[in-house]
Amino acid sequence: MHPQDKKYFNFARQKNENTMEQLIQNIIEWAKAKGINKKENSLAQMAKVTEEVGELASALIKKNNETLIDSIGDVIVTVVILAEQNGLNVKDCLEVAYNEIKDRKGSTIDGTFIKE
């Protein structure tokens, strides 16, 4: 990790020490306060997820670690809200996905995992 990134993470941690569960709950409460937690907003939220993924790709291309950190967080925030809008718990969704991949067999070619 680049020293600048450590400084950024340390600053963020000093401001707020939250568990993942607390962060998810904070995001859900924020979405409710902003009125974006409703299912009818799901397509607009999906557009936001896509926008944030585009910013993430840009950060990777530009090798901008500070923006990369922020963009990964933004993608997670938008996905948490999308799950909430549809009556889903993002932790449950993640567990389903992990259980699907945990026993996959395959190989990594040019940095991409190819399942059997």
VOGUSE-873865 format. One record per residue (C-alpha): residue in three letters; z, y negated, x negated; chain. Coordinates in Angstrom, 2 decimals, decimal comma. Each point is the difference from the previous one (the first is absolute). Example, Ala and Ser with C-alpha at 12.3 -4.5 7.8 and 13.67 -1.06 7.14 Angstrom:
<nodes>
    r        Z        Y        X  c
  ala     7,80     4,50   -12,30  A
  ser    -0,66    -3,44    -1,37  A
</nodes>
This chain:
<nodes>
    r        Z        Y        X  c
  met     0,00     0,00     0,00  A
  his    -0,92    -3,43    -1,28  A
  pro     3,02    -2,26    -0,82  A
  gln    -1,24    -2,57     2,53  A
  asp     0,11     2,67     2,72  A
  lys     3,59     0,92    -0,91  A
  lys     0,94    -3,66     0,33  A
  tyr    -1,68    -0,16     3,44  A
  phe     1,73     3,19     1,20  A
  asn     3,38    -1,11    -1,33  A
  phe    -0,34    -3,33     1,83  A
  ala    -0,91     1,77     3,23  A
  arg     2,91     2,44    -0,34  A
  gln     2,50    -2,77    -0,70  A
  lys    -1,05    -1,75     3,19  A
  asn     0,41     3,03     2,24  A
  glu     1,35     3,51    -0,58  A
  asn    -1,26     2,03     2,96  A
  thr    -0,55     3,69     0,60  A
  met    -3,41     1,12     1,22  A
  glu     1,48     0,55     3,45  A
  gln     1,42    -3,53     0,05  A
  leu    -3,32    -1,46    -1,10  A
  ile    -1,86     1,89     2,73  A
  gln     2,50    -1,18     2,60  A
  asn    -0,28    -3,58    -1,30  A
  ile    -3,80     0,19     0,33  A
  ile     0,28     1,33     3,56  A
  glu     2,44    -2,76     0,96  A
  trp    -2,27    -2,62    -1,59  A
  ala    -2,98     1,35     1,97  A
  lys     2,02    -0,12     3,24  A
  ala     1,08    -3,59    -0,71  A
  lys    -3,65    -0,95    -0,56  A
  gly    -1,18     1,85     3,12  A
  ile    -2,37     2,29    -1,89  A
  asn     1,80     3,27     0,69  A
  lys    -1,90     0,81     3,20  A
  lys    -2,60     2,78     0,29  A
  glu    -2,65    -2,40     1,32  A
  asn     0,04    -1,66    -3,43  A
  ser    -0,94     3,23    -1,81  A
  leu    -3,66    -0,81    -0,62  A
  ala     0,89    -3,41    -1,40  A
  gln     2,66     1,67    -2,15  A
  met    -2,54     2,54    -1,26  A
  ala    -2,20    -2,92    -1,04  A
  lys     3,01    -1,39    -1,89  A
  val     0,54     3,37    -1,73  A
  thr    -3,65    -0,04    -1,09  A
  glu     0,28    -3,60    -1,26  A
  glu     3,05     0,89    -2,07  A
  val    -1,71     3,11    -1,42  A
  gly    -2,88    -2,27    -1,06  A
  glu     2,45    -2,29    -1,80  A
  leu     1,49     3,06    -1,67  A
  ala    -3,43     1,07    -1,23  A
  ser    -0,63    -3,49    -1,35  A
  ala     3,31     0,05    -1,89  A
  leu    -0,95     3,33    -1,59  A
  ile    -3,42    -1,24    -1,02  A
  lys     1,46    -3,19    -1,48  A
  lys     2,86     1,93    -1,63  A
  asn     2,46    -2,50     1,46  A
  asn     3,30     1,89     0,11  A
  glu     1,96    -2,68     1,85  A
  thr    -2,59    -0,07     2,77  A
  leu    -0,16     3,80    -0,08  A
  ile     3,75     0,22     0,63  A
  asp    -0,21    -2,47     2,88  A
  ser    -3,10     1,68     1,46  A
  ile     1,54     3,47     0,00  A
  gly     2,98    -1,46     1,83  A
  asp    -2,25    -1,78     2,49  A
  val    -1,90     3,22     0,74  A
  ile     3,28     1,81     0,66  A
  val     1,25    -2,82     2,27  A
  thr    -3,18     0,05     2,08  A
  val     0,08     3,79     0,34  A
  val     3,68    -0,04     1,04  A
  ile    -0,87    -2,49     2,74  A
  leu    -3,04     2,03     1,10  A
  ala     2,17     3,11     0,33  A
  glu     2,64    -1,94     1,97  A
  gln    -2,64    -1,41     2,34  A
  asn    -0,99     3,55     0,88  A
  gly     3,51     1,32     0,51  A
  leu     0,01     1,85    -3,32  A
  asn     2,53     0,07    -2,80  A
  val    -1,73    -0,62    -3,34  A
  lys     2,45     2,35    -1,75  A
  asp    -1,01     2,80     2,38  A
  cys    -3,68    -0,76    -0,63  A
  leu     0,59     0,13    -3,75  A
  glu     1,84     3,31     0,31  A
  val    -2,87     1,53     2,01  A
  ala    -2,48    -1,17    -2,65  A
  tyr     2,15     1,31    -2,86  A
  asn     0,46     3,39     1,67  A
  glu    -3,78     0,19     0,34  A
  ile    -0,66    -0,69    -3,70  A
  lys     3,00     1,52    -1,78  A
  asp    -1,49     3,47    -0,40  A
  arg    -3,63    -1,02    -0,47  A
  lys    -1,86     1,59    -2,82  A
  gly    -2,87    -1,59    -1,85  A
  ser    -0,80    -1,90    -3,14  A
  thr    -0,24    -3,55    -1,22  A
  ile    -3,46    -1,13    -1,03  A
  asp    -0,51    -3,49    -1,45  A
  gly     3,38    -1,06     1,40  A
  thr    -0,66     1,27     3,55  A
  phe     1,77     3,05     1,44  A
  ile    -2,51     2,38     1,57  A
  lys     1,59     2,55     2,33  A
  glu    -1,24     3,58     0,09  A
</nodes>
